[in-house]
Amino acid sequence: MNNITTIAFDADDTLWINEPYFQEAEHEFCKLLEDYLPQHSVSQELFKVEMKNLDLYGYGVKGFMLCMIETISKVSENTASLELINKTIELGKELLQKPIVLLDGVTETLEQLKGKYRLVVATKGDLLDQERKLKNSGLQNYFHHIEIMSDKKILDYETLLKHLDCKSENFLMLGNSIKSDVLPVLEIGGYAAHIPYHVTWAHEQSENNLVHEKFIELPQINDILKHLI
């Protein structure tokens, strides 16, 4: 990795905790609909609605809220009370106000890399929410550029590299999703490091038996320092 000049970091569940908050909110939501379906069935219906609307809403809390409301309508066959919808909206608002908890090794890693590499945040999600989380994280000063991406596919990464005026062979992406943070980057000729997180959204899950000369698996984020410094 001697030719790396730019290092991009996913944010949610790479720099700070995110998915456990979503799962907690989903659990509370499924409890609200127990009179209609068992909780596990509500969860399955919600996921179907999320997948159906992903191209329309994108990623983030606001799309999640709309999908929960649509799931209420679907599961209750349009008989649910307004009170139930209001409780669901409150779950979404609480999700938008969760505290930012940095993962182990994040600050140490950024401190070691700052000044030696151009550091970038490349993350999916709602613009306002991700900006809020970054501000509250206290990490802004480590990064040269912040990119809130609508998706993380090959074209999205190519657009990012063009914006950064960075060649793929000089680019390294770190994240917790093989599907979003690793495979597209390897496809365009970049380097990718996977940092597994103990909780992963079903849509991002992928079997990891990947072998590639530009891919590394890291137990935690600060292990990247052994490969770079």
C-alpha positions in Angstrom: 0.0 0.0 0.0 2.9 2.3 -0.5 1.1 4.2 -3.3 -1.9 5.2 -1.1 -2.5 8.9 -0.9 -6.2 9.1 -0.1 -8.0 7.2 2.6 -11.8 7.2 2.8 -13.8 6.1 5.8 -17.4 4.9 6.0 -19.1 6.6 9.0 -22.0 4.5 10.4 -20.7 1.5 12.3 -17.1 2.3 11.2 -16.5 5.5 13.0 -19.5 5.5 15.3 -22.4 3.3 16.5 -25.4 3.3 14.2 -27.1 0.0 13.4 -27.9 -1.0 17.0 -30.0 2.2 17.3 -31.9 1.3 14.2 -32.5 -2.3 15.5 -33.7 -0.9 18.9 -36.2 1.4 17.1 -37.4 -1.4 14.9 -37.9 -3.6 18.0 -40.1 -0.9 19.6 -42.0 -0.4 16.3 -42.7 -4.1 16.0 -44.1 -4.2 19.5 -46.5 -1.4 18.6 -48.0 -3.7 15.9 -48.3 -6.9 18.0 -52.1 -6.7 17.9 -51.9 -7.3 14.1 -48.9 -9.6 13.6 -46.2 -11.3 15.7 -43.1 -9.1 16.0 -40.9 -11.2 13.7 -43.6 -11.0 11.0 -43.8 -7.2 11.3 -40.1 -7.0 11.0 -40.2 -9.0 7.8 -43.0 -6.8 6.3 -41.0 -3.7 7.2 -37.9 -5.0 5.4 -40.0 -5.7 2.3 -41.3 -2.2 2.3 -37.8 -0.8 2.9 -36.4 -2.7 -0.1 -39.3 -1.7 -2.3 -38.7 2.0 -1.5 -34.9 2.1 -1.4 -34.5 3.6 -4.8 -37.1 6.2 -4.0 -36.1 7.2 -0.4 -32.5 6.3 -0.3 -30.8 5.5 3.0 -31.3 7.1 6.4 -33.7 7.7 9.2 -36.3 9.7 7.3 -36.8 7.0 4.7 -37.0 4.5 7.6 -39.7 6.5 9.2 -41.8 6.6 6.0 -41.4 2.9 5.6 -42.6 2.2 9.1 -45.7 4.3 8.5 -46.3 2.5 5.2 -45.9 -0.8 7.1 -48.5 0.2 9.6 -51.0 0.9 6.8 -50.1 -2.5 5.1 -50.2 -4.6 8.3 -53.3 -3.0 9.7 -55.1 -2.9 6.3 -55.5 0.8 6.8 -57.3 0.5 10.2 -54.5 1.7 12.5 -55.1 4.7 14.7 -53.4 8.1 14.2 -52.0 7.5 17.7 -50.0 4.6 16.4 -48.6 6.7 13.6 -47.7 9.4 16.0 -45.8 7.0 18.2 -43.9 5.8 15.1 -42.9 9.3 14.2 -41.6 9.8 17.7 -39.5 6.7 17.4 -38.0 8.2 14.3 -37.3 11.5 16.0 -35.6 9.8 18.9 -33.4 8.0 16.4 -32.4 11.3 14.9 -31.3 12.5 18.3 -29.2 9.5 19.5 -25.8 10.3 21.0 -22.7 9.8 18.9 -20.5 7.1 20.4 -17.2 6.6 18.7 -16.0 3.1 18.1 -12.7 1.9 19.7 -9.5 3.1 18.1 -11.1 5.7 15.8 -9.6 8.8 17.3 -6.2 7.1 17.6 -6.2 6.0 14.0 -7.2 9.4 12.6 -4.6 11.1 14.8 -1.9 8.9 13.4 -3.0 9.2 9.7 -3.7 13.0 9.7 -1.0 14.9 7.8 0.3 11.8 6.2 -2.7 11.0 4.0 -5.7 12.9 2.6 -8.6 11.7 4.8 -12.2 11.6 3.5 -15.6 10.5 4.9 -17.6 8.6 2.3 -20.9 7.5 3.7 -24.5 6.9 2.7 -27.5 8.4 4.5 -29.6 11.5 4.9 -27.6 14.7 4.4 -28.8 16.6 7.5 -28.5 13.6 9.8 -25.0 12.7 8.7 -23.8 16.3 9.0 -25.3 16.4 12.5 -23.5 13.2 13.5 -20.2 14.3 12.1 -20.5 17.6 13.9 -21.4 15.9 17.2 -18.6 13.4 16.7 -15.9 16.0 17.0 -14.0 14.4 14.1 -14.5 17.1 11.4 -11.0 18.5 11.6 -9.4 15.2 10.6 -11.0 15.2 7.2 -10.1 17.0 4.0 -13.5 16.2 2.4 -17.0 14.9 3.4 -19.0 13.0 0.8 -22.6 12.1 1.7 -23.4 9.5 -1.0 -26.9 8.5 -2.2 -25.4 5.0 -2.8 -22.1 3.3 -2.9 -21.9 1.6 -6.3 -19.2 1.7 -8.9 -20.4 4.9 -10.6 -20.6 6.6 -7.2 -17.0 5.8 -6.3 -15.9 6.8 -9.8 -17.6 10.2 -9.3 -16.0 10.6 -5.9 -12.5 9.8 -7.2 -13.0 12.3 -10.1 -14.1 14.9 -7.6 -11.0 14.2 -5.5 -8.7 14.1 -8.5 -7.5 10.8 -7.2 -6.5 7.7 -9.2 -8.0 4.4 -8.0 -4.6 2.9 -7.3 -4.0 5.7 -4.8 -7.3 5.2 -3.0 -8.1 3.1 0.1 -11.7 2.6 1.5 -12.4 1.4 5.0 -15.8 0.3 6.1 -17.9 -2.4 7.7 -19.9 -3.5 4.6 -18.4 -5.9 2.0 -21.2 -5.0 -0.3 -20.9 -1.2 -0.1 -17.4 -0.4 1.1 -15.3 -3.2 -0.5 -16.6 -4.8 -3.7 -17.2 -1.6 -5.7 -13.8 -0.2 -4.8 -12.0 -3.3 -5.8 -13.9 -3.3 -9.0 -12.5 0.1 -10.0 -9.0 -0.8 -9.0 -8.8 0.7 -5.5 -7.8 -0.8 -2.2 -10.4 -1.8 0.4 -10.3 -2.8 4.1 -13.2 -4.5 5.8 -13.8 -3.8 9.5 -16.6 -6.2 10.6 -19.2 -4.9 13.0 -21.2 -7.2 15.2 -24.5 -5.9 13.9 -25.2 -5.4 10.2 -28.4 -4.4 8.4 -29.8 -7.3 6.4 -29.5 -5.3 3.1 -25.7 -4.9 3.7 -24.9 -8.5 4.7 -22.6 -10.5 2.5 -20.6 -13.6 2.8 -17.0 -12.8 3.3 -14.8 -15.4 1.6 -13.1 -12.7 -0.4 -9.5 -13.1 -1.6 -8.0 -10.2 -3.5 -4.6 -8.7 -3.7 -6.0 -5.2 -2.8 -8.3 -6.4 0.0 -7.5 -6.8 3.7 -9.7 -7.8 6.7 -9.1 -5.9 9.9 -10.2 -6.9 13.4 -10.6 -3.2 14.3 -9.9 0.1 12.7 -6.5 0.9 14.3 -5.1 -2.3 12.7 -4.8 -0.4 9.5 -1.9 1.4 11.0 0.2 -1.8 10.8 -0.3 -1.7 7.0 0.3 2.0 6.4 2.8 3.3 9.0 
